[in-house]
């Protein structure tokens, strides 16, 4: 099986070295670039494009959010995962909006990091922002309070059902489902279904 080509960027050489040592013996991945700035990342990708990029948010030249957006524009095949100390929802939202497929805290285990790399490489998403059951920092953005019906609708949206399919399953009208969907978008402060599902995953609601 072909190894997943990996780029890692972090402004702390010790963290880079630690990640290199952590993943060096893994058969599933091959580290092809280790960078300390966003500039180095773009230059490295022009020589060899990785499959997955692990991005720190706090970089000395361009922050990881802007870097993620640029990577997704210039190298759309690259899947980006944030690997950071920031657990606030505002950072998670911005990384997801920039096109990230994953979000991990730096205290993630080796197993979590490998799982995240493999899942996003396969086209999925991986979001883990809680530590040993501790609640994610919310930075004035508490998890919305949902009615039982809204939770049902949210779960079915996450399964990929359309409004008519949800209406049929819950024995309600399509207009009612549409109203619930609009309420959910409003409560999560997002503008589309993809962001709604991502927020729900982050909040542990689906």
C-alpha positions, 0 to 999 in steps of 0.5 A: 500500500502506498504511503500517505505523503505528509507535510508538517508545519510548526514554528517550534523545531522541538515540536517538529522533531517530536512529530517526526520521531512519533511518525517516523516508524509508521508504515502508513505515512511518509514525511516529505516536508517539515517547515517552520513558516507558511512561505516554506510550506508553499515553496516545498509544495511546489517541489513535491505535493503532499497528500496531507498537511498538518498545520499549526495556526500560530506561524510567524509569517502567515497564520495557519488559517490563511495558509490553509485557504491558500493551500486549498486554492493552489493545491486543491488535492492536499487535505489540511489538518489543524494541529494546534493548542487552540480549542476555541470554537472561533478558531475551529470555525475559521479553519473549517471555513478555510477548507480544513478537513481535520482539527486536532489539539497538540495533546492528541495521541499518536493513534489520534493523529494517524487516524486523522491523517488516514480519515482525511486522506480517504475523503472524510473529516476528523475533529477532536477538540476535547481532552479526557472528557473536558469541555471545549473552550467556548469563547462566548460561543456556547453550544446552542440549546436544541429542542428534541425535534431539532435534535432529530432533524439535525441527526437526519441532516447529518445522515444526508437526508433531504427535507422531503425524506426527513418529513416522511420519516418524522411524519411532518410537512416539508415546510416544518422540516424547512423551518427546523433547518432554518432555525438550526442554521440560525442557532449555530450561526452558519450559512449552509448545511456543510458548516451546520454538520461540522459545527454539530460534530465539533459540539458532539451533537451527532 
